Amino acid sequence: MAMANIGVERGVWGETVAAEYLRRGGYEIIERNSRPVRADRRYEIDIVAWEKTTDTMVFFEIKQHAAISRYARRLRSVCTRKKANLRRACRAWILANKWRGAFRFDVIEIYGTPGSKRPFIDHIDRVELFARCGRFVKWN
């Protein structure tokens, strides 16, 4: 049971580090841990933020790794099933909020642990989550 709590603590810490990184970068945090489909807990968006410079709503998946290793590579933990769940969650958020503007999907990977003085932050923008054609997509 203690191992599960450590994972939750790291995840919350990673999301907090990412939110602060985004604020410093000029993003406005709209929501954290958004669940646009209340009946299904799989559909969660870690951070929804407004990028002021491009007038774009950005959906973020935050991944926290203790250290950089061959098992913790860029986007390795965002598998096909996770992408499908994220796509559904983002679409549900867009519909629920009647969003008509530009949007995109980014991943932020945090390397470090709670108490790390300087965690390494890898911001991967414009991750291909949505097809370039379709009624939900509006690219910049």
N, C-alpha and C positions, 0 to 999 in steps of 0.2 A: 504494500500500500504506500509506503514511503517513496518508492520509485515513481509512482504515478504523480505524487505531489511535487517531486523534483521536476518532472517534465512540465507540469502546469506552471510552476514557478518560472522556469526558463522561458516558456512560451510567452507568459505575461511580460517578463523582463524584455524579451526580444521585441514584442510589439510596442512597448514603451520606448525603447531605444529608437525603433523605426519611426514612431510618431514624432519624437523630438527631432530626429534627422529631417523629417518632412517639413515640420514647422520652420526650422532654420533655413530650409531650402525654398521657402515662400509658399508652401502649400497650406491650405486651410483644411483642417480635419473636420469632416462632416459627420462621420460615424465611425465607431470602433466596434468590432464584433457584431456586425449587422447580420440579422437573420431575416431576410425578406420573406422566406417561406416558413412561417412559425411552426407548422406541423412537421417539418423535417429538419432536424438538427445538422444534417450533412451539408446543408446549403448555408454556409457562413462566409461572409466577406470580412477579412481581418480589419482593413481600414478602407474607408471611402473618403477621398480627399479631392478638393478643388484646386487645380493648378491655375493660378491667377494669370500667369504670363501667357498661357495658350487658351484660356477659357475652356478647359477640358476637365471633365469629371474622371478621376482615376481610381480604379479598383485595385487594391493591393493585397497580395498574398504574402504573408511574412513567414519566413522559415528561419529557425534558429538552430545553429550547429555549435557544438562545444569547440571545435577546432577545424581548420581546413585539412581535409584528408581526401584520399581517392574515393571514399564513400560519401563525402559531403561536397560534391561538385555542383557547379551551377545547374540549377533547375532539375537536378536528379530526383528530388523528392516531390516534384510536381508531375505525377504520373497521369496516364490517360484518364483514369477514373476521377482523379482529383480535378483535372481540367474540365471534365464533363459536369461535375458538381459545381465548380466555380462558374462555368458558363450559365448554368441554370440559375444560380444565385444572382449573378449580375443581371441577367434578363429579368428576373423577378423584381429586383431593385429598380430597374429602369421603368418597368411597367407600374409598379406601386407608387413611384415618385413622379410619374408622367414626365420623365426626362426626355427632352427633345434635342439636347445639344450634343457636342462631341464627347466621346469617352474612349478610354483605352484601359488595358490591363497591364500592370507591372508586378514584378516580384522583387522583394527585398530579402536578401539573405544576410543574417547577422551571424558572425563567427565570434564566439566568446561565451562567457558564462556570467551570471550575476556576480557583481564585484569586480569584473574586468575593468581596468582603467580605460582602455581604448579598444572597444570591440571593432572588428573589421566589418564594414558595411558594404555590401555589393548590391547596388540598385540596378536591376535589369529592366529597362523600360521597353514598352511596346512588345510584350510577349504575345505571340500569336495564340489567341484563345478563341477569337471569332473569325468566321470566314469573311473574306473581303466583300462578299455580296450577301445580301439578306436584309430583312427589314429592321433588324436591331442594330445594324452597324452604321456608324457615321464616323468616318476617319477624318483627321485634321487635314 
